[in-house]
Amino acid sequence: MSSLPCRVNDPELWFAELPQDVEAAKALCTGCPLRADCLDGALERSEPWGVWGGSSCSPASSSPASGPGAAPASTPCPSPSAPSALSPEGLPPPLETTVHTYHPDQVLALHHVHRAELQRAVAASREEAVRRDRARAVRLAARAERLAVRAARRALARPRTA
């Protein structure tokens, strides 16, 4: 799971505003083993923004007039019934999906909420690592003390030569 492109690269790339960054994110998705599941999940959640499963729901890729500060247009993700390598033929027609339009400030606020959750998880992970390191240091100190006591006993047990 840790070798997935979205886990290894900068997460901001999948929510980029510049078309070339969106295309770079799509290119990174091409070899991902979870590409189809990612796109399906985005369609189920009606994701309004970003690159999901190698497809873009981002206004940056839909119109050249979109940019920082511009209100996003309602741009649906590709329909699962569209002919592609991701969906086999013969499936029933997809359900209608509503794509929500968010103001960029709302998207930024949601992004910061997710970033704060991630930062809390990282902090908890670091705290756990510090606790493990402290416990290991205590164990090593106790072992060093036992070895020193053992060496001292051996030294006292040896006959002294004058």
C-alpha positions in Angstrom: 0.0 0.0 0.0 2.9 2.4 0.8 4.2 2.2 -2.8 1.0 3.6 -4.3 1.7 6.8 -6.3 -0.8 8.9 -4.2 1.0 7.7 -1.0 4.6 8.3 -2.2 4.2 11.6 -4.0 3.0 15.0 -2.8 -0.8 14.7 -2.1 -1.2 18.3 -3.3 -0.5 17.0 -6.9 -3.9 15.2 -7.0 -5.7 18.4 -6.2 -3.7 20.7 -8.3 -5.0 23.8 -10.1 -2.6 23.9 -13.0 -3.5 21.6 -15.9 0.1 20.3 -16.3 0.1 19.2 -12.6 -3.3 17.5 -13.2 -1.8 15.7 -16.2 1.2 14.7 -14.1 -1.1 13.2 -11.5 -3.0 11.3 -14.2 0.3 9.9 -15.6 1.3 8.7 -12.1 -2.0 6.8 -11.8 -1.5 4.7 -15.0 0.4 1.9 -13.3 -1.5 1.9 -10.0 -3.1 -1.5 -9.1 -6.0 0.3 -7.3 -6.9 2.6 -10.2 -10.4 1.1 -10.9 -11.3 1.0 -7.2 -10.1 4.6 -6.7 -12.3 5.8 -9.6 -15.3 3.8 -8.4 -14.9 5.2 -4.9 -14.7 8.8 -6.3 -17.9 8.2 -8.3 -19.7 6.8 -5.3 -18.7 9.8 -3.2 -19.4 12.3 -6.0 -16.0 13.8 -5.5 -16.1 17.3 -6.9 -12.3 17.9 -7.2 -9.1 16.1 -7.9 -7.6 13.2 -9.8 -9.1 9.8 -9.0 -8.1 6.6 -10.7 -6.3 8.4 -13.4 -9.4 10.6 -14.3 -9.9 14.2 -13.4 -12.9 15.8 -11.7 -10.9 19.0 -11.4 -12.1 22.3 -12.9 -8.5 23.0 -13.8 -8.6 20.3 -16.5 -12.0 21.3 -17.8 -11.6 25.0 -18.8 -8.6 27.1 -19.4 -10.3 30.1 -17.7 -10.4 28.2 -14.4 -7.5 29.1 -12.1 -6.8 30.2 -8.6 -9.7 32.2 -7.3 -12.1 31.2 -10.0 -15.3 29.4 -9.0 -15.1 25.8 -10.1 -17.4 24.6 -12.8 -19.6 21.6 -12.3 -17.3 19.0 -14.0 -18.4 15.4 -13.6 -16.0 12.6 -13.3 -16.0 10.2 -16.3 -19.1 8.0 -16.2 -18.4 4.3 -15.4 -20.5 3.5 -18.6 -18.1 5.4 -20.8 -16.1 3.0 -23.0 -12.7 2.6 -21.4 -10.3 -0.1 -20.2 -11.7 0.3 -16.7 -15.3 -0.8 -17.4 -16.2 -4.0 -19.2 -19.0 -3.9 -21.8 -22.5 -5.3 -21.0 -23.0 -3.6 -17.6 -26.3 -1.9 -16.8 -26.4 1.8 -17.3 -25.0 3.7 -14.3 -27.2 5.6 -11.8 -27.4 9.3 -12.2 -24.7 11.1 -10.1 -25.0 14.6 -8.9 -21.7 16.5 -8.9 -21.6 19.2 -6.2 -20.0 22.5 -6.9 -17.9 23.8 -4.1 -16.3 27.2 -3.7 -12.5 27.0 -3.6 -12.6 28.3 0.0 -14.8 25.3 0.9 -12.4 22.9 -0.8 -9.5 24.5 1.0 -11.3 24.2 4.4 -12.0 20.5 3.8 -8.4 20.0 2.7 -7.2 21.6 6.0 -9.5 19.4 8.0 -8.1 16.3 6.4 -4.5 17.7 6.8 -5.2 18.3 10.5 -6.4 14.7 10.9 -3.3 13.5 9.2 -1.0 15.7 11.3 -2.7 14.3 14.5 -2.1 10.7 13.3 1.6 11.5 12.5 2.0 13.1 15.9 0.5 10.0 17.6 2.7 7.8 15.6 5.8 9.8 16.7 4.7 9.7 20.3 4.4 5.9 20.1 7.8 5.7 18.6 9.3 7.8 21.4 7.6 5.6 24.0 9.0 2.5 22.3 12.5 4.0 22.1 12.3 5.0 25.8 11.2 1.4 26.8 14.1 0.0 24.7 16.6 2.4 26.3 15.4 1.2 29.8 15.8 -2.4 28.8 19.3 -1.8 27.3 20.3 0.1 30.5 19.1 -2.8 32.7 21.0 -5.3 30.5 24.2 -3.2 30.7 23.8 -3.0 34.5 23.4 -6.8 34.7 26.5 -7.4 32.5 28.5 -5.0 34.6 27.5 -6.8 37.8 28.3 -10.2 36.2 31.8 -8.9 35.1 32.4 -7.5 38.6 31.6 -10.9 40.2 33.9 -12.7 37.8 36.7 -10.2 38.6 36.2 -10.8 42.3 36.1 -14.6 41.9 39.4 -14.7 40.0 42.5 -15.4 42.2 44.8 -12.4 42.6 48.4 -12.9 41.6 50.9 -10.8 43.3 
